[in-house]
Amino acid sequence: MRGKDLLRELQRTVDELAVLNEIGKALTSSLDIGEVMHVILAKVSELLKPSNWSLLLKDQATGELYFHAAVGSGSDRLLGLRIKPGEGIAGWVAQNNLPLLVPDVAKDPRFASRFDDASRFHTRSILCVPLAFKGRTLGVIELVNGEKDAVFAEEDLRILSTVAEFSAIAIENARNFHKVQELTVLDDHTGLFNSRHMKRQLESEVVRATRFGHPVSLIFFDLDHFKQVNDSYGHQAGSRVLHEVGRLLLKTLRSTDVPVRYGGDEFVILMPETSKDQAIAAARRIGKEIATEPFLADQKYGPLKLTASLGVAAFPDDARDPENLLRRADDAMYKVKAERRGGVQAAGPLEPSADAKPDRNQTLTEGVSSEP
């Protein structure tokens, strides 16, 4: 090997080690999948210099691949597209869990040209490796066209395969972290957020609302005569009703709303950037949905008909801090229960002494049970 070639090989080895070092740092510095993958693929791009590259993740439910990230000419048109199991080079790699180097896609029958049609890009060669963790395929990394349209080499395939191993670990760690986070903030019975999460979210939204001058509203409600369900049909029936209420709320509410099981049969809905009038309209809609829902319809004693009593309060009109905002909505709800049940009541005008310490709970979560 001539001195110039040896120097080139040494430089490439140094570059590879630098890339792997940066990837190692990314793995230990963040559990955000987007951030980690951006670092990894940016470093790969520096080393292998593809014209385009894509990260495709596998939808475990359908087996399809979808473009999680794409960089290069026309890549923005690929986001949102899906690849059927086994379709194209990427589909083949994911299905067989094997790396693939295709020097000329025109000569490979596995190549799917519809993605070139979508991106208006001309693919010549492809380097594609699977992202696999413990034998399970998570997705693929695909590089398209080498530097100045050069063909990728076997050495490039080796480097990308090594990077893919790191990437798969990063993806799996990020997903596991996300699952753990969900377990700490979600209620088991309903799938809604729990009261601990609500406390943090409510405090954050009030701070944000104070800074930007927009309202925040709360709906506080519980199910009327819910104890009769437990007494008549058992606690399992009660738990199923709570689950069905949670499902109904997730279907009815906006993506920006935060539905919470506060405890027992009590629920709270945090509505950022929502006026009091808008929250009242939403509370009426929720009350109507609950009243018309056939609960436990598949049981021989079903369907059961239930109603809810709902209270509404808004920041800053009805309270000046998170604790009292919750208390005002709670008080409004109890007024409905005392007078008629099955209705909606808004908190009255804020009085000078209205921001006193809450009487029902000293904190947002004190005394709240996670059991029905």
BELQUI-V284894 format. One line per field, one symbol per residue. ss: DSSP state (H for helix, E for strand, - for the rest). phi: phi as a letter, one per 20 degrees, with the letter a starting at -180 (. if undefined). psi: psi as a letter, one per 30 degrees, with the letter a starting at -180 (. if undefined). A space follows every 10 residues. Layout:
# BELQUI-V284894
ss: ???
phi: ???
psi: ???
This chain:
# BELQUI-V284894
ss: --HHHHHHHH HHHHHHHHHH HHHHHHHHH- --HHHHHHHH HHHHHHHH-- -EEEEEEE-- ----EEEEEE E---HHH--- -EE----HHH HHHHHH---E EE--HHH--- ---HHHHHH- -----EEEEE EEE--EEEEE EEEE--HHH- ---HHHHHHH HHHHHHHHHH HHHHHHHHHH HHHHHE---- --EEHHHHHH HHHHHHHHHH HH---EEEEE EEE--HHHHH HHH-HHHHHH HHHHHHHHHH HH-----EEE EEE--EEEEE EE---HHHHH HHHHHHHHHH HH--E----- ---E---EEE EEEEE---E- -HHHHHHHHH HHHHHHHHH- ---EEE---- ---------- ---------- --
phi: .fgfffffff ffffffffff fffgfffedb degffffffg ffffffeelf fcbbdddeff fdnfdcfebb cpgmfffefo fcdfgnemff fffffelcfb ddfbffddff fdffffffel cdedcccccf dcclndferb dcdclfflmf ffdgffffff ffffffffff ffffffffff fffeddeffd mefeffffgf ffffffffff fdmdecccdd bceflfgfff fecnffffff fffffgffff feeffefdec efqldeccce cflcffffff ffffffgfff fefeflfeef eefedcccdc dcbceefdad bggfffffff ffffffffeb mmccceffgf egefeffgef cfcfdfmeee df
psi: kleeeeeeee eeeeeeeeee eeeeeeeffk gjeeeeeeee feeeeeefhl ellkjklkjf efflkkjekk kakgffffkf lkklkfkaee eeeeefhklk jjejffgjff kjffeeeefh kjkelkjkkl jkjhfkkfal kkkkjakhgl klleeeeeee eeeeeeeeee eeeeeeeeee eeeffkkeef glllfeeeee eeeeeeeeee efhllklkkk llkkheeeee eeflfeeeee eeeeeeeeee eellffljkk jekbgkkkjk jkhkleeeee eeeeeeeeee ffkikhfflf fllkkllkkk kklkkgeflg leefeeeeee eeefeeeeef lgakkkklkk legfhlkkee kflffkgkkg k.
